[in-house]
């Protein structure tokens, strides 16, 4: 259990000067980034597999974890609907101890393996779903039970852990080992282990969403404009992508029901019906939809 090891590197840490402590902690954060870089190939394979699974039917993206790992997992998943318009009904966020565990420590919840398996059964997780299980130790009973039950029911499973050769990695379809080693404060995996998990979750979900067509030219073209700032962002994206003025893009956004993708196609001269049909044929990929429109116009 490398995450539990007491490292001589940090011996006497509490007696160091504040600047020395901070340097050591920053060093740990940089090590977290390096650990993620070392897992790039495993992340790529996992993301491609998740994308393939989510393209079949209406499969869900499921996050499972306990404690710090669970909170990081839930945070990543919760950002997907507003950022990428990922359907909430295709998202399942599971944390040991339930919603209470998001803001308070729920003692013993991480050890409830049967509870994890029961939740997976209750939500009827199956072959169209993909589950991300996160645990620094790689052995957390709740998370491991979620992952193994989901895999037994045909779901794609990805395990993310900071200790090598642990069950969460070996029992998953795709294991992502983040080699962060001992913490400056032994066992405090909210530190560099948590940072590495956060980065990995962020990169994985972002890559999947990009591959699913929810980003175009580095822009969040599926963003939900739920406040004034995001409305302006939608307008600015359209002006950038189409060279039309603010008045024209506002009108297009209104006709498109707030959808940036549809508004782009409307500003290319499509009517709403044709724009919706092109996006549907393109599987929601704006670039492919634009190619279809261009082919039709040239023909």
N, C-alpha and C positions, 0 to 999 in steps of 0.2 A: 504494500500500500504506500506508494511513493508520496501520495498527498498527505499521509499521516506522519511521515518521517520527520524527525527533528534534525535540521540541517546545521552543521557546524558553521556554515557561512554566516548564520545569523546569531551565533552565540553572543550573549551579552547585549542583545539588541536594545533592551530598555535603558541601558546605560550610555548609549551613543548620543551624539549631538543630534538635534532635530534635522539638520541638513543631511547628516549621514543616514539617518533613518529614511528620510524621503528619497535619497539617492538609491537606497537598497530596494525600497518599494517600487520606485520607477523602473529599476532594473527588472523587477519581477513582471511588470506590465509589458515591458519590451520582450521578455521571454515568452509571455503569453502570445504575442503576435507571431513570434518565431515558431511556436508550437502549431499555430493555425496554418502557417505557411507549409510546415512539414506534413500537414494532413491534406494538402490541396487535392492530390489525386483521389483520395478516398471521398472527399467532399464532392468532387466533380462526378464521380460514379454514382454517388447517392442522389445527387440532384437530378441527373438524367433519368435514373430509375423512378424517382418520385414523379417527375413530369410525365413519364410514360404511363404510370399508374393513374394519375389524376386526369389524363385525357380519355380514360375509358369510363363511360357512364358518368355518374355524378359523385365520384369518390371524394372522400373527405381528407383533409390534412389534419392530423391529430398530433397534439403535443402532450407529453406525459413526463412528470417529474415530481420531486419533493423538495421542500426547503428552498435554498437559494437556486438550485438548478430548476426547480419547478416554477419559481417566480420568473426566472429569465426566459424559460420556455413559453409561459403564458404571455409574457410581455411581447415576445416576438410574434406570436400568433395573433394577439389582439391588434397589432398594427397592420395586418394584412387587409382587412376590409376598408379602412379609410384610405390607405395608401394605394392599393391596387384594385379596389372594388371586389376583392375576393368574397364570394357569397358566404354570409354568416352560417347558413345551413350546411356549408361544406367545410366547416371548421369546428374542431372539438378540442377544448382545452381542459386537460386533466391534471390536477395538482392534489397531492396527498393532503387530506384534511379539508378539501373543498375551498370555497371562496374565502373563508376565514383565514386560511393559511397564506393568503396574499399579503396580509398586513400584520399577522401575528404568527408566532411559532405555535404549531399544534403538536404537542408532545406525543410521540409514539405513532403519528400518522404514517410516517415513512415505512414503518414495519408491517403495515397492514397489507400483506400480499394478497389475501383473498379478496379484500376490498378492491384492489386494482383489477383483478381478474373479473370480478362481478361487474364493475363499471364497463369494462370492455364488452361483456356479454349483453348488458342492459342496453348499450347503445348500438348493438347489432353490428359491430365492426366486422368488415368482410373484405372480400377480394379486391374491391375497387378502392379501398382506403390505403393511406400511407401514414405510418406512425413514427414520430421522432421521440425516442426515449433519452432523457438526459440525466446523468448522475456522475458527479466527480469520482466517487468511489468505484462506480461500475457494478455495484452489488446491492443498491437500495431495493429492498423487497417490493415495495409498492410499484416502483418504476419497472423493475424486472418482470413483475407479474403482468403489468399492462402490456409490455412488449411480447412476452412469450405467449400470452393468450391471444393477442392480436395476430401474431404470426401463425398460430395454430388454426385460426379462423380464416387464413388466406391473405391477410393484409401484408403489404410491404412494410418492413421494419428497418429503422435506422437507429443504431445505438451510438451515443456520444458520451465518452468517459475520459477521465484523466489518469487512469491506471491501466497498464497494459494487461492483456490476456484475461480480463475480467468478464463475468457472464454477460453483461450488457453488450459487450463487443462481440463475444464469440457466439451468442445466441441470436444476434440480429442478422438480417440479410446483408446489411452494410454496417460495418463497425468503423467509427471514426475515433481514433485514439489521439488525444491532445496531450503531448508530452511536456507538461508544465513542471513536473517534479515537485520537490518539497516547497512548502509555503514559508514566507518570512515568519509568520505566526503559525506554528505547526498545526495542521489540520484545518486552518481557516480558509476553506475553499471558496469563500466569497471573494477572495483576492485574485491571484493570477489564474487559478483554475476557472473561476467565474468569468473573468474577462475573456479567456479563450473560448468558453462556451458561448458567451454573448456574441463574439465576433463570428463564430462558426454558424450559429443560428441565423444571424443577420445575413451572412453570405449565402447560406443554403437557400433560405426562403427568397432572397432577392434574385438569385440565379434561376430558381424555379419560376418565379413570376415573370422574369424577362423571357425565359423560354416559352412561357404560356402566352406571350404576346401582350403583356400588360405594361410594357415599357416600349417607347418608340423614340429613337434618337436621343436616348438618355433622359427622356421626359416621362413623367407619371401620367400617361394619357388615360389611365383608368381611375384617376383620383376622384374621390367623392367630394364635390364642392359643397361642404356643409357649413361653411362660414364665409365671411367677406374676404378673408385672406385667400382662401382656396378658390373662390370665384375669380378673383383677380389673377391667380396663378393659371387657372384654366384659360382665361382670356389671353394672358401673355403667351402661353404655349401656342395657342391658335395663331396669334399674330406672328410668332416666330416661325411656325411651320408653314403658314400660307401667305404671308406678306399682305394680309388684309388688315384694314383699320379696326379700331376697337368697336365702332358701331356695327360693322358687318359681322364681327365675330360674336358679339353679344346676341345679335339676331339669330345667328346660326346655332349658338348654344341653346337659345330658347327653343328653337324648332327641334333641336336634338334632345330635348329633355335633360340638358346638362352634360350629355356625353361628348367628351372631347373628340373621340374617334369618329362618331357620327358627324359631328360638326365639321371636321376636316373634310370628309367626303362631300358634305353639303356645299362647302366652299369650293370644292372642285367641280361643282356644277351638277351633282347628283340630286335627285329628289329623295325624300326620306325613305320611301319604299325601296328604291334601288340601293341606297346606302346601307340599309339594314340587311338587305339580301346579300350584298357583297361582303359585309363583315361576317355574316353567318357562314357563307361559303368558305371564307378564309379562316374559319375557326377562331374569330376574334382578333386575328393578326392584322393590324392596320397596314403594315407594309405590303402584305399579300393582297389585302383588299384594294389598296391603291393600284397595284399591278393589274388586278382584274378590271378595275375601272379604266385604266390606261389602254389595256388590250381592247376593251369594248369600244372605246372612243376612236382608236386607230382603225378598228375593223369597220 
